[in-house]
Amino acid sequence: MSQNDIMYVKKDLSPSVQRTGFILLAIGVVFGIVNFLVDFQQAILSYLLVYVFLVSISVGSLFLVALEYITGAEWSTPLRRVVEFFAGLIPWLIILVIPLLLNIRNIFEWAHPDVVANDKILQAKSAYLNPAFFTIRSVLSVFIWTLFYYLLTNNSRKQDDNKDQRLTKKNIIISAIFIPVFAITITMTSIDWMMSLEPHWFSTIFGVYFFAGSVLAGLSVTTLAVVLLKEKNLLHPAMIDDHYFSLGALLFAFINFWAYIAFSQFLLIWYANLPEETGWFMMRGNGGWMVMSMILIVVHFVVPYAVLLSQPAKKDPRKLKFSAIWILAAHLLDCYWLVMPSVRAEAGIASLLLQFAFPVAAVGLAIVVFAQKTKKYNLVPIGDPKLQKGLNFRL
């Protein structure tokens, strides 16, 4: 038995955590059903943006797991199991995507044959944008993510018992295969579920935009959970505040990357001034949507940039918790901004407030899944050969 095994003692989360998750999930489901009964069209679109939000958190987390393996990062090893637990939302996507697939015609303009028959652009895109191929792509993407999730996490958990270092090498190979697959599937998902809401629009950078938001979402939930768990002494006792720094630095880096990609997309479309590209931004530049666009810049970039700018802030637990929650809320607002202008004429802030049922359910589901994982598995990958070096990490 290694010294790390002796120092780390598995502890369960407080029962109140899982209870809170179930309560939030129940409230979200009940009010979500009410929303479907009151305004089905609005409800299915709100459900869509929360589905995309959960995709970004779960698949973004799995990307971070794979990234650690292929880069050989050591500082993140003591924290990796937390990321794996959030990636545990991926199998749930198989169930969550079903209501959307059953309502393709209620969501997308291109799913109506009569509309396509009178639109040359949609006819040219019909080989890709058609309900059958769309469903195949969506289901295949979720199953691919689920497969890689189980391959990576099962090897990681086996290592807790057998300490077999060959499992790390296997996960490096699996991660190297996953990264390009991730790039393709996350791009298809963003194009299919969001960009095709306006099928006449063209953008070659939209997939990268959603990738930036997904990694930010995965980093944010990880940062929030790590800080909270460390405060409750549920992680390895050898961890110190220096381990927070890289999380803060990555949050800061991807905040800048997201802003860079967002501005690049806008600048190139504005400069080219092509009708097939500008319409998407013109919709978001009128009335209430213009106000929301300006708010998004401040909320998603200016505020977290200012909070995380200094070096001390990147390892300050209070600022990291604030930043993580703030960025997650900003990312949800970003998903709303990506989805709703395509199908609603007005911004409708009140409508946004009325649709909190689905975000509440998403938060509850994430808490429940995470709590269940902590009951079954260690919060620290005690069998990983890089663990000791990760615990020794110092600035």
N, C-alpha and C positions, 0 to 999 in steps of 0.2 A: 504494500500500500504506500502510495507516494505522500509527500508532505501536503500536497494540494488536497488530496482526498481527506486527510485528517482535518485540515483547516475548514474545508467546506462541509457544512451540515445542511442537508436539504430541509427547508421549512416551507410550510404551506401558506398561501395567502390567507388573509382574514376572510372568514365566511361572508362577511358583509360585502366584499368586493364582488363575488359572484352573485350574491343576492341583488346588489345594485344593478348588475348587468341584466339579470332576468327581468327586473322591474322596468328598466329602460326599454328592453326589447319588447316586453308585453305592451307598454304604453305606445311605443312606435307602431307595432303591428295593429293594435286596435284603432288608433287614429288614422293609420294608413288605410285600413279597410273603409273607414268612414269617408276618407278623401276619395276613394274609388267610387263610393256610392253617390257622393255629392257631385263630383266633377271627374268623370273617368279620364277624359283626355288630359287634363291638368295632372291628375294623379300618376298616370303612366309615364309622363314626361319627368315628373319629380322622381319617380322610381328609377328611371333611366339615369338621371344625373347622380343619384346615390349609388347605383350599381357601378357606374364608371369610377366614382370616388373609392369604392371598396376594391375595385380592380387595381387602382393606382397604389393603394396602401399595401395590398397583399403581394402583388407581382413586383412592385417596387422593393418590398422587403426581400423577396426571393432573389432579386437582382443583387442586393447588397450581400447576401449570403454567398452567392457565386463569385462576386467581386473579391471577397476576402480570400477565397480559395485560389483564384487564378493569380492574384497579386502577391500571395504569400504574406499578407498583412498579419502582424502579431498583436498589435495594440487592441484590436477588436475581438480577439478570440474569447476573452472572458465575458463579452457581451453578446456573442453570436447567437446563443440559444434564445435570447429575447427576440432577436430578429426572426429566427426560425418560427417562434410561436405566432408572430403576426402574419408570417407567410402561411400559417395554418388556416387562414381565411380562404385560401384558394379553393380547396375542395367544396366549400359552400357555394362558390360561384356556379357550380354545375346546377344547383337547385335554383339559385337566384336569377339565372339568365332565362329560365323557362318562361316566366310571365312576359318577358320582353319578346322572345321568339314567337310567342303565340299572338302578339299584337303588332307585328311588323307593319301591317297595313294601316294601323292606327297611328304609327309614328312617322313613317317615311313616305314622302311624296313619290319616290321612284318605285314603290311597291304597288302602284295602281296602274294596271295595263292601259286604261283609257287615257291617263295622263302621259304615259310614255309614248303612246301612239301619236300624240300631237306635239311631241317635243323631240327635235333632232338631236339635241345634246344628250338627253336621257336615252335615246335609242342607241347612240354611239357608246354609252356606258353600260348598256343593259347586259352585256356579257359578264360584267363584274357585279353590277348592282341589280341583282334579282333575288327574290326571296329564298330560292333553293340554295344557291351558292353562298348567299349571306349566312344562312343557317349553318351550312357545312363549315364555313370559316369560323364562325363564333363558337360552335361546339368543339371543333378541332383545337382551337386556341386554348380553351379552358382545360381540355383533357391533356394537352401538352404541358401546360403549366402544372397541372396536378401530378402528372408523371414525374417531372423533374423535382417537384416539391418532395414527393415521397422518396425518390432516389437519394437526394441530398440529405434530408433530415433523418431517414432511417440509418444511413451510414454514420451520421453524427451521433445518434443515440446509441447505436451498437458499440461505439467506441468508449462510451462511459463504462461498459461492462468488461470488454475484452482488451481495451487499450491497444488495439491493432493499428499501427501507423499506416498500414497499407490502405486503410479506409480513407485516410486523408488524401493519398495519391489518387484513389478512385474518384473522390469528390472533385479533385482538381480537373481530372479528365471530363467528368460530367459537367462541371461548370464551364469548361472551355467550349463544350458542345452547346450548352444552354445559352450563352451570351448572344451568339448570332441568331439563334432561334427566338430568343427574347426580343431582339431588335425587330425582327420581322413581325412577330405576333402582336407586340404592343403597338407597332405602327398600323397594322391592319385593324386592330381594335379601335384605335383612335379615329381612323378614317371611317370605319364602318358605323360606329355608334354615335359619333359626333359630327364629323365633317360631312357625312352624307345626308345629314339633316338639311343641308343646302347643297343639293347635288350638282348645281351649276357652278359651284365655287371651285377654284383651283389653288392649291398651296403645296409646295414641295417640302415645307419645313414643319408642317403641323405635327407629324409623328414625333419629331425631336422635341417640340414644345410640350407634348403630353408626357414624353419620357422625363423631361426635367421636372415636371410637376409630380410624377410618380415617385421618382427618387427622393424628392423633398418630402413627400407624404410618408414614405417608408422611414426616412431619417427622423422625421418629427415624432412619429409614434414610438420609435425606438428610444430616442432621447428622453421623451417624457417618461416612459416606462423604466428606463435605466435609473434615472434620477430618483423616482419614487421608490423603486425597489431598493436602491442603495440606502436611502433614508430609513427604510424599514429593516435594514441589515439582512436582506434576503439574497444578496449577491455575495460573491467571494469576499471575505474580510480583508484580503490583501489589496483590494482595489482602493485607489485614492482619487482625489479630485482631478489629478492629471489625466485620468482616463476620460473625463468629460471633454477635455480640450479638443480632441480630434472630432468628436461629434459636433461640437460647436463650430469648428473650422469647416467641416463638411456642409453643415447647414448654411453657413455664410457663403461658401463657394457656390452651392447650388442655387441660393437666392440670386446671386449675381448671374449665374448661367441661365436661369429661367428668364431674368430680365433681359439678358443679351439676346436670347432666342426670340422672345416676345417682340422686342424692338426691331430685330432684324427682319422678322416676318412683316411687321407693319411698314418699315422703311422701304423694303424692296417692292412691296405692293403699291405703296404711295408713289414711289419714284417711277415705276413702270406705267401706272395709271391705266391699267387694262380693265375694261368693263367686267370681264369674267372673274376678276380678282377683287376689285374695289367694293363690290356690293356687300360683301360680308362685313367689312369694316364700316361702311356707310350705315348699315343697320345698327351697329353698335355705337354710332356717333350721333344719333338723333335722340332728342327728348330724354326720357329717364335712363335710357341705355347709355347715353353719354355721361351722365352723372355716375352711373355704376362703373363705367370704364375708368373714369378718373379716380374713383374710390379704390378700384382694384390696383391701380398703380401704387397708391399710397399704402394700402393694406398689405399687398403681396410683396412689395419691394422696399419702399422707403422706411417703414417702421421696423421690420426685422433687420434690415441693413444697419440702421442706426443702433439698434439694441446690441447686435453682435459684432459691431465694428472693432471694439477694443479687444486686446488679448485677454485681459482679466475676465471680460464678459463671457468668453468662450468656455470658461470652466466654472462659472458662477451658477450654482444649482438653481437659484431663484430665476435668474434671467433665462436660463436654458428651458426651464419649465414654461415660463411665460412665452418664450419664442416658439416652442414646440406647439403649444395650444393655439397660439396666434396664427402660425403658418398653416396648421391643419384647417382652421376656420377660413383662412384666406384661400386655401386650395379648394375648399368646398364652394366658396363664392366664385372661384375661377371656373369650376365645373358648371355652375349655374349660368355664368356669363357665356360659356361655350355652347350650352344647350338651348337655353330658353329664348334668346333673341331670334333664333331660327324659326320658331313656331309661335311666338307671341308678338303682337304689334307693339306692346308697351312693356316697360320694365317691370312695373307692378311689384314694388317693394312689399306691399301688403300681402301679395300672393306668396312671396318668398317666406314671409313670416308664418303664413298659414300652412306651409309645406314642411314644417319642422319634424313632422311625424317620422318620415323616412330617415333623416339624419340621426334622430334619436334612436331609432331601431338599429341603425348601423353601428352606433357607439355601443349600444347594449350587446349586440352580437359580438363585436370585437372583444369586449370585456369578458363575456361568457367563454368564448373560445380560448382566450388567453388564460383565464382562471382554470379551465379544464386541463390545459396543457401543463400548467404548473403542478397540478395534482399528480400527473402521470410521469413527468420527466424532471430531471435536474434543471435548474435555472442556469447552471454553469456547465460547459462541456468538459467535464473533469478528465476525460480520456484523451483529449486533444494534445498532441505532442508540442504544440505551440503555446499551451496555456501558461506555463511558467514564464516564458519570455513576455507574454502579454501582461501578466501580473507585474512584471518588473519594469514595465514601461514608465519612463519618466521624461518630462519635458527637458 
